Amino acid sequence: MNTLGHFAKAALAAGILFAATGAHAAGSLDLNLGPDAVQFEAAGEIAHGVALGGGVLHSDYRRDATIYHAQLLGTQRTRERDVGIGARWTQFDTDYGNGGGLGLGGYGYVYLPQAPAVSVGGYGFYTPGVVTSGDLDDGYEFGVRARYAFTPNVDGYVGLRQAAADFDNRHGNRTLDRGAQVGVRLSF
C-alpha cells in the first residue's frame, strides 16, 4: 500500500475517533515530518484525564516500514507539566516482518518558568515479547522534543525519534526510523 493509502486509513480512523469521543471533548491532531518519515496522530479525551488516540508512522529510513498504533492514556496537563501514561497496541508492517503487540509507556513535558510558551520532554513506548503476535519479538519507539506554543491551540516542535523492532525471523533486530523531525500539533 502506498503512503497516501496509509494516511487515508489514518484519516478515517481519526474521524471515527472524534465521532466516538464527541464534539465537546478535548483533542489533538499532530503531523510531523523527517528526512525519511511522516507521522500523523489523533487523540481525543473520552473522560476527564483519559485520552484515546492512534496514529501511523511511515518511514523509508532503510527499507519500507509502516507502524500503526492505538493507545489509551491517563493524562494531566497543568501550567507546569503535560504528562500521559498508559497502554499502546503497536502494529508493524515492514519489509523485515509483520506483527503487533501490547506495550506500555507515555510522555512527559515540562514548561519552562522563564519561557512559559516553551516545553521540553519526550515520549517512549516499549512492547515486550510476552505480548506480541506474528514475526514481532519486541519493539519500541522513543523521542525527545522541544515545543513552542505559537497560540493556545497550536504547538510547533523539533525533535529526534527512533523506532525499532526485533523480529523472530532471519532479519532480527532492525532500526525502522531514526532522525530529526519537525511537527505541528493542533489542540481543540
C-alpha positions as semicolon CSV with decimal commas, in nm:
position;residue;x (nm);y (nm);z (nm)
1;M;0,000;0,000;0,000
2;N;0,133;0,345;-0,081
3;T;0,186;0,628;0,168
4;L;-0,135;0,802;0,058
5;G;-0,331;0,483;0,133
6;H;-0,181;0,466;0,483
7;F;-0,284;0,824;0,553
8;A;-0,633;0,770;0,413
9;K;-0,672;0,491;0,669
10;A;-0,534;0,719;0,942
11;A;-0,775;0,999;0,847
12;L;-1,068;0,756;0,858
13;A;-0,955;0,632;1,200
14;A;-0,926;0,992;1,323
15;G;-1,283;1,064;1,206
16;I;-1,415;0,757;1,387
17;L;-1,217;0,855;1,699
18;F;-1,365;1,204;1,710
19;A;-1,714;1,078;1,642
20;A;-1,674;0,834;1,933
21;T;-1,536;1,092;2,176
22;G;-1,793;1,358;2,093
23;A;-1,756;1,710;1,961
24;H;-1,722;1,861;2,310
25;A;-1,419;1,656;2,417
26;A;-1,065;1,789;2,417
27;G;-0,850;1,650;2,140
28;S;-0,546;1,699;1,922
29;L;-0,415;1,638;1,573
30;D;-0,040;1,603;1,520
31;L;0,166;1,588;1,199
32;N;0,544;1,561;1,182
33;L;0,795;1,517;0,903
34;G;1,152;1,393;0,896
35;P;1,407;1,327;0,623
36;D;1,275;0,972;0,572
37;A;0,943;0,968;0,758
38;V;0,600;1,118;0,807
39;Q;0,376;1,062;1,111
40;F;0,013;1,152;1,181
41;E;-0,157;1,114;1,520
42;A;-0,500;1,196;1,659
43;A;-0,625;1,183;2,017
44;G;-0,945;1,265;2,199
45;E;-1,045;1,278;2,563
46;I;-1,310;1,013;2,637
47;A;-1,339;1,112;3,005
48;H;-1,166;1,372;3,219
49;G;-0,798;1,273;3,226
50;V;-0,839;0,972;2,992
51;A;-0,735;1,001;2,626
52;L;-0,788;0,757;2,339
53;G;-0,561;0,803;2,040
54;G;-0,395;0,647;1,742
55;G;-0,157;0,715;1,462
56;V;0,056;0,594;1,177
57;L;0,429;0,638;1,110
58;H;0,559;0,566;0,760
59;S;0,936;0,552;0,717
60;D;1,178;0,475;0,435
61;Y;1,476;0,502;0,672
62;R;1,646;0,190;0,535
63;R;1,356;-0,006;0,394
64;D;0,981;0,042;0,384
65;A;0,813;0,035;0,728
66;T;0,469;0,142;0,846
67;I;0,389;0,140;1,217
68;Y;0,030;0,182;1,338
69;H;-0,069;0,237;1,698
70;A;-0,374;0,281;1,919
71;Q;-0,337;0,391;2,280
72;L;-0,530;0,461;2,598
73;L;-0,357;0,700;2,837
74;G;-0,423;0,867;3,168
75;T;-0,330;1,233;3,117
76;Q;-0,273;1,551;3,313
77;R;-0,196;1,898;3,177
78;T;-0,115;2,190;3,404
79;R;0,084;2,512;3,364
80;E;0,394;2,325;3,483
81;R;0,368;1,990;3,300
82;D;0,192;1,778;3,041
83;V;0,206;1,401;3,111
84;G;0,037;1,082;2,997
85;I;0,093;0,718;3,092
86;G;-0,080;0,405;2,966
87;A;-0,104;0,118;2,718
88;R;-0,042;0,111;2,344
89;W;-0,109;-0,154;2,079
90;T;0,155;-0,124;1,806
91;Q;0,130;-0,299;1,469
92;F;0,440;-0,326;1,250
93;D;0,407;-0,370;0,871
94;T;0,761;-0,374;0,737
95;D;0,988;-0,529;0,473
96;Y;1,160;-0,711;0,762
97;G;0,849;-0,869;0,915
98;N;0,496;-0,806;1,038
99;G;0,335;-0,832;1,378
100;G;0,196;-0,644;1,670
101;G;0,186;-0,629;2,044
102;L;0,066;-0,456;2,358
103;G;0,310;-0,225;2,532
104;L;0,338;0,040;2,798
105;G;0,480;0,389;2,804
106;G;0,393;0,752;2,799
107;Y;0,506;1,108;2,751
108;G;0,615;1,395;2,971
109;Y;0,688;1,763;2,908
110;V;0,775;2,045;3,145
111;Y;0,703;2,411;3,072
112;L;0,995;2,645;3,132
113;P;0,908;2,905;3,400
114;Q;1,117;3,174;3,229
115;A;0,952;3,098;2,889
116;P;0,601;2,958;2,953
117;A;0,535;2,903;2,581
118;V;0,828;2,657;2,565
119;S;0,817;2,297;2,686
120;V;1,077;2,021;2,666
121;G;1,041;1,648;2,717
122;G;0,982;1,327;2,536
123;Y;0,796;1,003;2,499
124;G;0,863;0,631;2,490
125;F;0,669;0,308;2,441
126;Y;0,803;-0,048;2,473
127;T;0,634;-0,368;2,354
128;P;0,784;-0,678;2,523
129;G;0,794;-1,020;2,358
130;V;0,548;-1,175;2,603
131;V;0,250;-0,992;2,442
132;T;0,332;-0,997;2,070
133;S;0,200;-1,172;1,761
134;G;0,330;-1,253;1,414
135;D;0,701;-1,204;1,346
136;L;0,741;-0,942;1,621
137;D;0,953;-1,035;1,923
138;D;0,966;-0,686;2,076
139;G;0,968;-0,323;1,967
140;Y;0,995;0,034;2,083
141;E;0,957;0,396;1,982
142;F;1,102;0,689;2,175
143;G;1,174;1,053;2,110
144;V;1,266;1,389;2,257
145;R;1,110;1,721;2,161
146;A;1,124;2,093;2,226
147;R;0,782;2,255;2,173
148;Y;0,677;2,616;2,129
149;A;0,314;2,732;2,170
150;F;0,251;2,977;1,887
151;T;-0,108;3,016;2,007
152;P;-0,305;2,846;2,287
153;N;-0,415;2,583;2,033
154;V;-0,109;2,541;1,807
155;D;0,230;2,399;1,908
156;G;0,527;2,367;1,677
157;Y;0,816;2,140;1,769
158;V;1,151;1,995;1,670
159;G;1,279;1,663;1,793
160;L;1,456;1,333;1,745
161;R;1,288;0,992;1,713
162;Q;1,394;0,629;1,696
163;A;1,172;0,329;1,628
164;A;1,298;-0,029;1,616
165;A;1,175;-0,386;1,631
166;D;1,322;-0,731;1,684
167;F;1,168;-0,992;1,454
168;D;1,152;-1,369;1,509
169;N;1,295;-1,439;1,166
170;R;1,622;-1,406;0,979
171;H;1,608;-1,024;0,998
172;G;1,639;-0,995;1,378
173;N;1,672;-0,651;1,536
174;R;1,615;-0,361;1,293
175;T;1,601;0,016;1,329
176;L;1,291;0,124;1,135
177;D;1,321;0,501;1,175
178;R;1,582;0,732;1,321
179;G;1,635;1,102;1,283
180;A;1,520;1,457;1,329
181;Q;1,162;1,571;1,289
182;V;0,967;1,893;1,273
183;G;0,598;1,899;1,351
184;V;0,284;2,086;1,442
185;R;0,009;1,992;1,688
186;L;-0,340;2,140;1,687
187;S;-0,534;2,117;2,015
188;F;-0,907;2,184;2,050
